[in-house]
């Protein structure tokens, strides 16, 4: 949108930067270059700060208006990140300096609205200390009241899609929490060299923002103090209400996290609008050293809780769990409800109705999707700003597909939770008693000898690397007692090895086991096509079990057989990665598009290869995923318990993969979404997982699938 020149001020005898906007017909702005530059100059003239570029003058010549600014010698973060991510020590300094100017901007009610790595410069002072400079307040706006996102003449967004906040995409009111979200995305980028929500194209990236699809930074940078990792994830919370209230609050929380002081939020009165805070603290900060991981110690229970409030625990302390409800996603079955609200029935995507009662009280009451605001009107365009040397170029990308995906996610309108409609209480306490939970260290040893009968053998048994079944060796919080229906599961013991490193254990990101999966029992009364009563594990969006680092390698590819009910949604079922995270992975997940996806990223700086099969939401099935790096191919096959797939035949998809580096041998179960602002039951139930240390042949794959079908399907294919 502009051109910036190095110039020499002949009056003052100094080098400066001159900025001119391109002609209005090139930028499609809603104001002339003079009007836009005048507004930017006025914003910066009132805003003097050491971490912001100083404006010297607003002038005009024969070519039009221009702004004379301080010339900053240095590199922007986008260029610096190409050579590597920042260390924790450098990040701490840079992050603090980035927040300082936003504190000053908050006092002027000034929003930046386009914070991105290219707008953050690092320059070196005469003493050798680096200094952060926040650039380009070209989209800045003074606002006593929340403002709206700026569009150009063609209804296109002005901003950077990798770092833009959900409320900007949704054309909802903006305030300083919007800048904090963008800055949080930049902080994430500084630590791992990619935005938390980046996708293959602007449409995918925008949906990742809207659906809050990202990995907790603590999983990718284990050297960060856990309280700091949690703080960063609060900055990029889906809803502004879950972020710090302004930059001053964010800076305070950052400084306290560095000192080891857990985050303790302000509670809100149940039933009140989320925008109205209730002035009562629900806990007492506990001081302590920062230190590197492992995660910080336990936070005590809330003191004098406010009647009617709900409290949700995170690794750094409790947060309020009250939020507005907007209804379930189309294609999803009725959520698993507590006993008082069971018995509800609704149809699946094929029109077949079935009951969904479960013999379990879930770890969280049904939390519906966060509020989305009003859907965008008309067909919009997202704009991504590309900044080569010299002149900035604005590129428009149509997003009709985004709007259609939005409508799919919204389900054509809001729906009422059956528990609310019938007057049932949908578990107003999230994770009952969670504030009382002590940390549960990993066990010294494990055993699968739980008194349950041994499972029938499977084909290719000599190649099984890991075998997990809800029918045997799903252990409770003490790592010894077999879990019963409704119990949390802290260890899922590997049936072919009692080594604790090869079991699925309470995730290291959840030290107190607040978000453990739970054991459920299913019969034909709950799920169509199932044989007898079967036991499996169900999760929330935060539930996770994972292997510890181990020395067993899987160099010849992997075959994973999975027996599960999979529902439409944004959920990860399992992932394989290297013991030290290097941005490579294999995973299976479900989407709101009614598909089951397998995805491989076999080169750390490469692209993701994905194949998908369409699946009736909530149906029981057997899935076999074969990942073959030697043949450069991956394949998934799905068999439905009711024959509801097209033509009653198995569904299959395959595609190419690119892979290099060490084998991926560390397995995770669940989504690991600890940065999410609330718990939501996924309604996925996993009954059995079998992992082979090689790629099975077609004949072996069919034999494994048939053996599992005889055990789980009422009518085996």
C-alpha positions in Angstrom: 0.0 0.0 0.0 3.0 2.3 0.4 6.6 3.0 -0.7 9.3 3.9 1.9 12.5 5.7 0.9 15.7 6.5 2.6 16.2 10.2 2.4 18.5 13.0 3.7 17.1 15.9 5.7 19.2 18.9 4.4 17.9 21.2 7.1 18.5 19.0 10.2 21.5 17.2 8.6 20.2 13.6 9.2 19.0 10.6 7.4 15.3 9.9 7.6 12.6 7.7 6.1 10.0 9.1 3.7 6.7 7.2 3.4 4.3 7.8 0.5 1.0 5.8 -0.1 0.3 4.5 -3.5 -2.5 6.0 -5.6 -6.0 5.2 -4.4 -6.7 3.3 -7.6 -3.9 0.9 -6.8 -4.7 0.4 -3.1 -8.5 0.5 -3.2 -8.5 2.3 0.1 -11.6 4.2 1.2 -9.6 7.4 1.5 -7.0 9.3 -0.5 -3.3 8.9 0.1 -3.3 12.4 1.7 -6.2 11.5 4.1 -4.7 8.2 5.1 -1.2 9.6 5.6 -2.6 12.5 7.6 -4.4 10.1 9.9 -1.3 8.0 10.4 0.9 11.0 11.1 -1.7 12.4 13.6 -1.7 9.1 15.4 2.0 8.9 15.7 2.5 12.6 16.5 0.3 12.1 19.6 2.1 8.9 20.4 5.7 9.3 21.5 7.5 6.2 22.8 11.0 4.8 22.6 9.7 1.6 21.0 7.7 3.4 18.3 9.1 5.1 15.2 9.1 8.9 15.7 7.3 11.1 13.2 9.2 14.3 12.4 6.9 16.0 9.9 3.9 15.6 7.5 4.8 17.4 4.2 3.6 17.6 0.6 5.4 18.2 -2.7 4.6 17.9 -6.4 4.2 14.1 -6.1 1.8 14.4 -3.2 1.9 14.1 0.6 4.5 12.2 2.5 5.5 11.5 6.1 9.0 12.2 7.4 10.0 9.6 10.0 12.9 8.3 12.0 15.1 6.0 10.0 15.4 2.6 11.8 18.5 0.7 10.9 18.1 -3.0 11.6 16.1 -6.1 10.6 12.5 -7.0 11.0 11.4 -10.1 12.9 10.3 -11.8 9.6 13.9 -11.6 8.3 15.5 -12.6 11.6 13.3 -15.6 12.0 14.6 -17.1 8.8 17.9 -17.9 10.7 16.2 -19.5 13.7 13.8 -19.1 16.6 14.6 -16.9 19.5 16.0 -18.3 22.7 14.0 -18.0 25.9 16.3 -15.3 27.1 16.0 -13.2 24.0 12.3 -13.8 23.7 11.8 -12.5 27.3 13.5 -9.2 26.4 11.8 -8.8 23.0 8.3 -9.7 24.3 8.6 -7.1 27.1 9.7 -4.4 24.7 6.8 -5.2 22.3 4.2 -4.8 25.1 5.6 -1.5 26.4 4.4 0.6 23.4 1.0 -1.0 23.5 0.6 0.0 27.1 1.2 3.6 26.1 -1.1 3.2 23.1 -3.8 2.0 25.4 -3.7 5.2 27.3 -4.6 7.0 24.0 -7.2 4.4 23.0 -5.1 3.7 20.0 -5.3 0.4 18.2 -2.6 -0.8 15.8 -4.7 -3.5 14.0 -1.8 -4.9 11.9 0.8 -6.3 14.2 3.0 -8.8 12.4 6.7 -9.8 12.3 7.4 -7.4 9.4 6.2 -4.5 11.6 8.6 -5.2 14.4 12.2 -4.1 13.9 15.2 -4.9 16.0 18.0 -2.3 16.0 21.1 -2.1 18.1 21.9 0.8 20.3 25.3 2.4 20.8 25.8 0.4 24.0 25.2 -2.8 22.1 21.7 -3.5 23.5 19.0 -4.3 21.0 15.9 -2.1 20.8 12.5 -3.1 19.5 10.7 -0.7 17.2 7.0 -1.1 16.4 6.4 0.1 12.9 3.5 1.0 10.6 0.6 2.5 12.4 -1.0 2.9 8.9 -4.2 1.0 10.0 -4.1 2.5 13.5 -7.3 4.1 14.9 -8.2 6.1 17.9 -11.3 4.6 19.5 -13.0 5.5 22.7 -15.5 2.6 21.9 -14.8 -0.7 20.3 -14.3 -0.2 16.5 -14.8 -2.4 13.5 -12.3 -3.9 11.2 -11.2 -1.7 8.3 -12.3 -2.9 4.8 -11.3 -1.4 1.5 -13.6 -0.2 -1.3 -14.2 -3.8 -2.4 -15.1 -5.1 1.0 -11.7 -6.7 1.5 -9.8 -7.0 4.8 -6.7 -4.9 5.3 -4.3 -6.8 7.5 -2.1 -9.9 7.7 -4.1 -13.2 7.7 -1.6 -15.2 9.7 -1.8 -12.7 12.6 -5.3 -11.4 12.4 -7.8 -11.9 15.3 -11.0 -13.9 14.9 -13.1 -10.8 15.7 -11.5 -9.0 12.7 -12.4 -11.8 10.4 -16.0 -11.8 11.8 -16.4 -8.0 11.6 -17.0 -7.9 15.3 -16.0 -4.9 17.5 -12.3 -4.5 18.2 -10.4 -3.3 21.2 -6.9 -3.6 22.5 -7.4 -7.3 23.1 -7.4 -7.6 19.3 -3.8 -6.2 19.2 -2.9 -8.6 22.0 -4.1 -11.6 19.9 -2.0 -10.5 16.9 1.0 -9.9 19.2 0.5 -13.3 20.8 0.6 -14.9 17.3 3.9 -13.0 16.7 5.3 -14.2 20.0 4.4 -17.8 18.9 6.1 -17.2 15.6 9.2 -15.9 17.3 9.5 -19.2 19.3 8.8 -21.8 16.5 9.2 -19.8 13.2 5.5 -20.2 12.2 2.2 -18.7 13.2 0.0 -20.8 15.5 -2.9 -20.8 13.0 -1.1 -20.8 9.6 -2.7 -22.9 6.9 -2.0 -23.9 3.3 -3.9 -20.9 2.0 -5.6 -17.8 3.4 -9.0 -19.6 3.5 -7.6 -22.4 5.6 -5.7 -20.0 7.8 -8.8 -18.0 8.5 -10.7 -21.1 9.5 -7.9 -22.1 11.8 -8.3 -18.8 13.6 -12.0 -19.1 13.8 -12.0 -22.7 15.0 -8.9 -22.1 17.2 -6.9 -24.9 15.7 -3.4 -24.6 17.2 -0.9 -26.5 19.3 0.0 -25.4 22.8 3.4 -23.5 22.6 4.6 -25.5 25.7 4.5 -28.7 23.6 6.8 -27.2 20.9 9.1 -25.2 23.2 9.6 -27.3 26.3 12.3 -24.9 27.6 9.7 -22.2 28.2 8.6 -21.9 31.9 5.1 -23.4 31.9 3.5 -20.3 33.4 4.9 -18.2 30.5 3.7 -20.8 28.0 0.2 -20.6 29.5 0.3 -16.8 29.4 1.1 -16.8 25.7 -1.8 -19.1 25.0 -4.1 -16.7 26.9 -3.0 -13.9 24.5 -4.3 -16.0 21.6 -7.5 -17.2 23.2 -10.4 -17.6 20.8 -12.6 -15.2 22.7 -11.4 -11.7 23.7 -12.9 -12.2 27.2 -10.4 -14.9 27.9 -7.4 -12.7 27.0 -5.8 -10.1 29.3 -8.0 -7.0 29.4 -5.4 -4.7 27.9 -1.6 -4.4 27.3 -0.9 -3.3 30.8 -2.7 -6.4 32.2 -0.8 -8.6 29.7 2.5 -7.1 30.7 1.7 -7.6 34.4 0.8 -11.2 33.8 4.0 -11.8 31.9 6.1 -10.3 34.6 4.3 -12.4 37.2 4.7 -15.6 35.1 8.5 -14.9 34.9 8.6 -14.6 38.7 6.7 -17.9 39.1 3.4 -16.3 40.3 0.5 -18.4 38.9 -2.3 -16.6 37.0 -5.4 -16.0 39.1 -8.3 -14.4 37.1 -11.2 -12.4 38.2 -14.4 -14.5 38.6 -17.7 -13.6 36.8 -21.2 -14.0 38.1 -22.9 -17.0 36.6 -25.7 -15.9 34.2 -24.2 -12.4 33.7 -23.0 -11.3 30.3 -19.3 -12.3 29.7 -18.4 -8.7 29.0 -19.1 -7.7 32.6 -16.4 -8.8 35.1 -17.3 -9.6 38.7 -14.8 -7.9 41.0 -13.8 -10.9 43.1 -10.5 -12.9 42.9 -11.1 -16.7 43.0 -7.7 -17.7 44.4 -4.5 -16.4 46.0 -1.3 -16.2 43.9 1.4 -18.5 45.1 4.9 -17.2 44.7 7.9 -19.3 43.8 10.9 -19.5 41.5 10.5 -19.5 37.7 12.8 -22.4 36.8 12.6 -24.4 33.6 10.1 -27.2 33.1 8.8 -29.5 34.6 5.5 -27.6 35.2 5.0 -25.5 38.3 3.6 -26.9 41.4 -0.1 -27.1 42.4 -2.3 -24.2 42.9 -4.4 -24.3 46.0 -8.2 -24.4 45.9 -10.2 -21.2 45.4 -10.7 -19.2 48.5 -14.2 -17.9 49.3 -15.6 -18.8 45.8 -18.4 -16.6 44.6 -21.8 -18.5 44.7 -22.9 -19.4 41.2 -19.5 -19.1 39.6 -17.9 -22.0 37.7 -14.1 -22.6 37.9 -12.0 -24.3 35.3 -8.4 -25.3 36.0 -5.4 -24.8 33.8 -1.8 -25.6 34.4 -1.3 -22.1 35.8 -4.5 -21.8 37.8 -8.3 -21.5 37.7 -10.2 -19.6 35.0 -13.9 -18.8 34.9 -15.8 -21.3 32.8 -19.0 -19.3 32.2 -19.6 -18.6 28.5 -22.4 -18.1 26.1 -23.8 -21.1 24.2 -24.5 -21.1 20.5 -25.4 -24.7 19.8 -23.8 -27.9 18.5 -22.2 -28.3 15.1 -24.4 -29.8 12.4 -23.6 -33.5 12.0 -22.6 -34.0 15.6 -24.5 -36.4 17.8 -26.1 -35.2 21.0 -23.3 -34.8 23.6 -22.7 -37.3 26.4 -24.8 -35.9 29.2 -24.8 -36.6 33.0 -27.4 -39.0 34.3 -29.9 -36.2 35.0 -30.0 -35.3 31.3 -29.6 -38.7 29.6 -32.1 -40.3 27.2 -32.0 -37.7 24.5 -32.1 -38.9 20.9 -31.2 -37.1 17.6 -30.4 -38.3 14.1 -27.0 -38.7 12.7 -26.0 -37.4 9.2 -27.6 -40.4 7.5 -31.0 -39.7 9.1 -30.9 -42.7 11.5 -31.9 -41.8 15.0 -30.3 -43.5 18.0 -30.0 -42.9 21.7 -26.8 -41.6 23.2 -27.1 -42.4 26.9 -23.8 -43.4 28.5 -22.9 -44.9 31.8 -20.5 -42.1 32.6 -20.4 -38.6 34.1 -18.0 -36.8 31.7 -15.2 -34.7 32.9 -17.0 -31.6 31.7 -20.6 -30.6 31.1 -21.4 -29.8 27.6 -19.7 -26.6 26.6 -20.9 -25.5 23.2 -18.9 -23.8 20.6 -17.6 -20.4 21.6 -19.7 -17.4 20.3 -18.9 -16.7 16.7 -20.6 -13.3 16.3 -22.6 -12.4 13.2 -21.6 -14.3 10.1 -19.9 -12.1 7.4 -22.4 -10.7 4.9 -21.9 -11.2 1.3 -18.9 -12.6 -0.5 -15.8 -11.0 1.1 -12.1 -11.1 0.2 -9.4 -11.6 2.7 -6.2 -9.7 1.9 -2.7 -10.8 2.7 0.0 -8.1 2.7 3.2 -9.2 1.0 6.2 -7.0 1.7 9.2 -7.4 -0.7 11.9 -4.8 -0.6 10.7 -1.4 -1.7 7.0 -1.3 -2.4 4.3 -3.2 -0.5 1.9 -5.3 -2.6 -1.6 -6.1 -1.5 -3.0 -9.4 -2.9 -6.7 -10.2 -2.8 -7.9 -13.9 -2.4 -11.6 -14.8 -2.8 -13.0 -16.6 0.2 -16.4 -17.9 -0.9 -15.2 -21.3 0.4 -14.6 -19.8 3.8 -18.1 -18.4 3.9 -19.5 -21.8 2.9 -17.4 -23.5 5.6 -18.6 -21.0 8.1 -22.2 -21.9 7.2 -21.4 -25.6 7.6 -19.8 -25.0 11.0 -22.7 -22.8 12.1 -25.2 -25.5 11.0 -27.6 -23.0 9.5 -28.6 -21.5 12.8 -28.5 -21.9 16.6 -29.8 -25.1 18.2 -30.8 -25.7 21.8 -28.9 -28.2 24.0 -31.3 -31.0 25.0 -30.2 -30.7 28.6 -31.2 -27.1 28.6 -34.5 -27.6 26.8 -35.6 -30.3 29.3 -34.6 -28.3 32.3 -31.8 -30.7 33.2 -28.6 -29.4 34.8 -25.8 -30.0 32.3 -23.1 -30.2 35.0 -22.5 -26.6 36.0 -19.1 -27.5 37.6 -16.3 -28.3 35.2 -14.1 -31.1 36.5 -15.7 -31.4 39.9 -13.2 -31.1 42.7 -10.4 -30.3 40.3 -9.0 -27.6 42.6 -8.3 -30.3 45.2 -6.3 -32.5 42.8 -2.7 -33.0 43.7 0.0 -33.6 41.0 0.2 -37.3 39.9 3.9 -38.1 39.0 4.5 -40.8 36.4 4.7 -44.3 38.0 7.9 -46.2 38.6 6.5 -49.3 36.9 3.3 -50.5 35.4 1.5 -53.8 34.9 -1.3 -55.0 32.6 -2.3 -57.7 35.1 -5.6 -56.2 36.1 -7.6 -59.5 36.5 -9.4 -59.0 33.1 -9.2 -61.9 30.6 -6.5 -61.8 27.9 -7.7 -60.6 24.6 -7.9 -63.0 21.6 -4.7 -62.9 19.5 -4.5 -60.8 16.4 -2.9 -61.6 13.0 0.7 -60.6 12.5 1.1 -60.6 16.3 4.9 -60.8 16.2 5.0 -57.3 14.6 2.8 -55.5 17.2 4.7 -52.6 18.7 1.8 -51.3 20.9 -1.7 -52.6 21.8 -4.2 -50.6 23.8 -7.7 -51.8 24.7 -10.5 -50.4 26.8 -11.3 -53.9 27.9 -7.9 -54.4 29.7 -5.2 -52.4 31.5 -6.9 -49.0 31.5 -5.8 -47.7 34.9 -7.0 -44.9 37.2 -5.1 -42.1 38.8 -3.1 -44.4 41.1 -1.7 -46.3 38.0 -2.8 -49.5 39.7 -6.5 -49.7 40.0 -8.5 -50.8 36.9 -10.7 -47.9 35.8 -14.5 -48.4 36.0 -17.1 -46.7 33.8 -16.9 -43.0 34.5 -13.4 -43.1 36.0 -10.5 -41.0 34.7 -7.7 -43.0 33.0 -4.2 -41.9 33.8 -2.4 -44.9 32.2 -3.3 -47.1 29.2 -0.9 -50.0 29.5 0.7 -51.4 26.4 -0.5 -55.1 26.3 2.7 -56.2 24.5 5.1 -54.5 26.9 4.9 -53.4 30.6 7.6 -50.7 30.0 6.2 -47.5 31.2 7.8 -45.6 28.4 5.7 -47.6 25.9 2.4 -47.0 27.8 0.1 -44.0 27.2 0.4 -42.0 30.4 -0.9 -38.8 31.8 0.5 -36.1 29.6 3.3 -34.0 30.9 1.4 -30.9 30.1 -1.4 -31.9 32.5 0.6 -32.5 35.7 -2.5 -32.9 38.0 -4.5 -35.0 35.6 -7.2 -32.4 35.3 -8.1 -33.3 31.7 -7.7 -37.1 31.7 -9.8 -39.2 29.3 -12.6 -41.3 30.9 -13.6 -44.9 30.5 -17.1 -45.5 29.1 -19.2 -48.5 28.4 -21.2 -48.8 25.1 -23.9 -51.2 24.1 -26.4 -51.3 21.2 -28.6 -48.9 23.3 -25.9 -46.3 22.8 -24.3 -47.1 19.5 -25.7 -48.9 16.4 -23.9 -52.0 15.2 -21.9 -52.8 18.3 -21.6 -56.3 19.7 -22.4 -56.7 23.4 -21.0 -54.2 25.8 -17.6 -52.7 25.0 -15.3 -50.4 27.0 -13.5 -47.5 25.5 -11.9 -44.1 26.2 -13.6 -40.8 25.5 -12.1 -37.3 25.7 -12.6 -33.6 25.9 -10.7 -31.2 23.7 -8.0 -31.1 26.3 -7.7 -34.8 27.1 -4.4 -36.4 26.3 -2.2 -39.4 27.1 1.2 -39.8 25.6 4.3 -42.0 25.6 7.5 -41.0 27.3 10.7 -40.8 25.3 12.0 -44.3 24.5 14.6 -46.1 22.4 12.4 -48.3 20.2 12.5 -47.3 16.6 10.0 -47.9 13.8 12.2 -47.6 10.7 10.1 -49.7 8.3 6.9 -47.7 8.4 3.8 -48.1 10.7 0.4 -49.7 10.5 -2.3 -48.5 13.0 -5.6 -50.3 13.4 -8.2 -48.3 15.3 -11.7 -49.3 16.6 -13.6 -46.1 17.4 -16.8 -44.1 17.1 -15.6 -40.9 15.3 -17.8 -37.8 15.2 -17.6 -34.8 13.0 -15.5 -32.1 14.8 -12.1 -30.6 15.2 -10.5 -33.4 17.1 -7.2 -35.3 16.9 -7.3 -39.0 17.7 -3.6 -39.9 17.7 -0.3 -38.5 16.6 3.2 -40.0 16.1 6.3 -37.7 16.2 10.0 -37.8 17.1 11.0 -37.8 20.8 12.3 -34.3 20.3 9.8 -32.2 18.5 11.1 -31.2 15.0 7.9 -30.3 13.2 7.4 -33.8 11.7 4.4 -35.9 12.5 1.8 -38.5 11.5 -1.7 -38.1 12.8 -5.4 -39.0 12.4 -8.1 -36.5 13.0 -11.7 -35.7 12.3 -13.1 -32.5 10.7 -16.3 -30.6 10.6 -16.5 -31.5 7.0 -17.7 -35.1 7.9 -14.3 -36.7 7.0 -11.6 -38.6 8.7 -8.1 -37.3 7.8 -4.7 -38.7 8.0 -1.9 -36.2 7.7 1.9 -36.5 7.4 4.5 -33.9 7.6 7.7 -35.8 6.9 10.1 -32.8 6.5 10.3 -30.2 9.2 10.1 -27.3 6.8 8.0 -29.0 4.2 4.3 -29.2 3.6 1.7 -31.5 5.0 0.4 -34.4 2.9 -3.2 -35.3 3.7 -5.7 -37.9 2.5 -9.3 -38.2 3.7 -12.3 -40.5 3.7 -16.0 -39.5 4.2 -17.5 -40.9 7.4 -21.0 -40.9 8.9 -20.6 -38.8 12.0 -20.7 -40.8 15.2 -20.7 -44.3 13.6 -18.6 -47.1 14.9 -15.9 -48.3 12.6 -12.5 -50.0 12.1 -9.8 -47.8 10.5 -6.5 -49.1 9.3 -3.8 -46.5 8.6 -0.7 -47.6 6.7 2.2 -45.2 6.5 4.9 -46.3 4.2 7.8 -43.8 3.8 9.9 -46.3 1.7 7.2 -46.5 -0.9 6.3 -42.8 -0.4 2.7 -43.6 0.3 0.1 -43.5 3.0 -3.3 -45.1 3.0 -6.4 -45.3 5.2 -9.2 -47.8 5.0 -12.5 -47.6 7.0 -15.1 -50.3 7.6 -18.5 -49.3 9.1 -20.3 -51.4 11.7 -23.7 -50.7 10.1 -22.6 -50.6 6.4 -23.6 -46.9 6.2 -20.7 -46.0 4.0 -21.5 -45.6 0.3 -22.7 -48.9 -1.1 -22.0 -50.6 2.2 -18.3 -51.0 1.1 -15.2 -50.0 2.9 -13.9 -46.5 2.2 -10.3 -46.0 1.2 -8.0 -43.2 0.3 -4.3 -43.0 -0.4 -1.7 -40.4 -1.4 2.0 -39.7 -1.6 4.2 -38.8 1.3 7.7 -37.2 1.6 9.8 -38.2 4.5 13.4 -37.7 5.8 15.2 -37.9 9.1 14.8 -40.2 12.1 11.8 -42.5 12.6 8.7 -41.1 14.3 8.1 -43.4 17.2 6.5 -41.3 20.0 2.7 -41.8 20.2 0.2 -39.4 21.6 -3.6 -40.1 22.1 -6.0 -37.1 22.1 -5.8 -33.5 21.0 -3.5 -31.9 23.6 -5.4 -28.7 23.4 -4.4 -27.4 26.8 -4.4 -23.8 25.6 -8.2 -23.9 24.9 -10.4 -21.7 27.0 -12.9 -24.4 28.0 -13.5 -28.1 28.1 -15.8 -29.6 25.4 -16.8 -33.3 25.2 -15.6 -34.7 21.9 -18.1 -37.6 21.8 -15.3 -39.7 20.1 -14.9 -43.1 21.8 -11.8 -45.2 21.1 -12.1 -48.9 22.0 -8.8 -50.3 20.7 -5.6 -49.2 19.1 -3.1 -51.7 17.6 0.2 -50.4 16.3 2.4 -52.6 14.0 6.1 -51.8 13.5 5.9 -52.3 9.7 3.6 -51.8 6.8 1.1 -54.7 6.6 0.2 -56.2 3.2 -3.4 -56.0 1.9 -4.1 -59.5 3.0 -2.8 -58.9 6.5 -4.7 -55.6 6.7 -8.0 -57.4 5.8 -7.2 -60.2 8.4 -6.7 -57.7 11.2 -9.8 -55.7 10.2 -11.9 -58.9 10.1 -10.6 -60.1 13.5 -11.5 -56.8 15.1 -14.9 -56.8 13.4 -15.7 -60.2 14.9 -15.1 -58.8 18.3 -16.8 -55.4 18.0 -19.5 -55.6 15.2 -22.8 -57.2 15.8 -22.8 -58.3 12.2 -19.2 -58.8 11.0 -18.6 -57.8 7.3 
